[in-house]
């Protein structure tokens, strides 16, 4: 079980830190007045928690199984896919959804029809992903130092 915790624990810490930091940043920027329970699992914002978790996982696997292992290669592919998805796919989908909602709102004002607003899936800017990557690597390295001391 301890072997699994060497991977799960730093990934969990990276996710928690990212979620807390992104909510604090949103509150400081006055994007949010209160932080609700659902905000803790919200997507988008700075830093990218998905990237932080994937980076922590890849670095921990690299440190435990070796950076030349096939398991690390698989984790690196997952990390790369997470980065591409966050910066391209989810970001573009979020922008398109906001525009579709705007068009539908204008249409409903003209026609009187009602519509259900689409949920906007927030993606990330490259900087937000870079900060998530940095956070994940830092947490994985911090955990490695902690393991060495204990």
C-alpha positions in Angstrom: 0.0 0.0 0.0 2.9 2.4 0.8 4.0 2.2 -2.9 0.7 3.5 -4.1 0.6 6.2 -1.5 3.9 7.5 -2.9 2.0 8.3 -6.0 -1.5 9.1 -4.7 -0.5 11.4 -1.9 1.5 14.0 -3.8 -1.1 14.0 -6.6 -3.8 14.7 -4.0 -1.7 17.4 -2.4 -1.1 19.0 -5.8 -4.8 18.9 -6.6 -5.8 20.4 -3.2 -3.2 23.2 -3.4 -4.3 24.1 -7.0 -8.0 24.2 -6.2 -7.4 26.3 -3.1 -5.1 28.7 -4.9 -7.4 29.1 -7.9 -10.3 30.0 -5.6 -8.2 32.4 -3.6 -7.1 34.1 -6.8 -10.7 34.3 -8.1 -11.7 35.9 -4.7 -8.8 38.4 -4.8 -9.6 39.3 -8.4 -13.2 39.8 -7.2 -14.5 37.2 -9.7 -16.2 35.5 -6.7 -17.5 37.0 -3.5 -18.0 33.7 -1.7 -16.4 30.3 -2.3 -19.0 27.6 -2.4 -18.5 23.8 -2.0 -18.9 23.3 -5.8 -16.1 25.8 -6.5 -13.6 23.4 -4.9 -14.1 21.0 -7.9 -14.7 23.6 -10.6 -12.6 23.6 -13.8 -10.7 26.4 -15.3 -8.7 29.1 -13.6 -5.2 29.5 -12.3 -3.4 27.1 -11.8 -4.6 24.1 -13.8 -5.3 21.4 -11.2 -5.5 18.7 -13.9 -2.0 19.6 -15.1 -0.7 19.7 -11.5 -2.0 16.2 -10.8 -0.7 14.8 -14.1 2.7 16.4 -13.5 3.0 15.2 -10.0 2.1 11.7 -11.1 4.6 11.7 -14.0 7.5 13.0 -11.8 6.7 10.6 -8.9 6.6 7.6 -11.4 9.8 8.8 -12.9 11.5 9.0 -9.5 10.2 5.6 -8.3 10.3 3.5 -11.5 12.9 5.5 -13.5 12.6 8.1 -16.2 13.4 5.5 -18.8 10.6 3.1 -17.7 7.6 2.5 -19.9 5.3 3.5 -17.1 6.9 6.9 -17.0 6.5 7.2 -20.8 2.8 6.5 -20.4 2.5 9.1 -17.7 4.4 11.6 -19.8 1.9 11.0 -22.7 -1.0 11.5 -20.2 0.6 14.7 -19.0 1.1 16.0 -22.6 -2.5 15.0 -23.5 -3.8 16.8 -20.4 -1.9 20.0 -21.4 -3.1 19.9 -25.0 -6.7 19.3 -23.8 -6.6 22.1 -21.3 -5.1 24.8 -23.5 -6.7 23.9 -26.8 -9.8 21.7 -26.6 -11.5 22.8 -23.4 -10.4 26.4 -23.8 -11.9 26.6 -27.3 -15.1 24.8 -26.3 -15.6 27.2 -23.4 -15.2 30.2 -25.7 -17.5 28.7 -28.3 -20.1 27.9 -25.7 -20.1 31.5 -24.3 -20.6 32.8 -27.9 -23.5 30.3 -28.5 -25.2 31.4 -25.3 -24.9 35.0 -26.4 -26.4 34.2 -29.8 -29.2 32.2 -28.2 -30.0 35.0 -25.7 -30.3 37.5 -28.6 -32.4 35.1 -30.5 -34.7 34.6 -27.5 -35.2 38.3 -27.0 -36.3 38.7 -30.7 -38.6 35.6 -30.8 -39.7 35.3 -27.2 -38.6 31.7 -27.1 -36.9 30.4 -24.0 -33.7 28.5 -24.0 -31.6 26.6 -21.5 -28.2 28.3 -21.2 -25.3 25.8 -22.0 -22.8 25.1 -19.2 -19.5 26.7 -20.0 -16.6 24.3 -19.6 -13.6 26.5 -18.7 -10.2 25.7 -20.2 -6.9 27.2 -19.4 -4.4 29.7 -20.9 -0.9 28.4 -21.5 0.3 30.4 -18.4 -2.3 28.7 -16.2 -1.2 25.3 -17.4 2.5 26.2 -16.9 1.7 27.2 -13.3 -0.1 23.9 -12.8 2.9 22.0 -14.3 5.3 23.9 -12.0 3.1 23.2 -9.0 2.9 19.5 -9.8 6.6 19.1 -10.3 7.3 21.1 -7.1 4.9 19.0 -5.0 6.4 15.7 -6.4 9.9 16.9 -5.6 8.9 18.1 -2.1 7.4 14.7 -1.4 10.7 13.1 -2.6 12.6 15.2 -0.1 10.1 14.3 2.6 10.5 10.6 1.9 14.3 10.9 2.0 14.2 12.6 5.4 11.7 10.1 6.9 
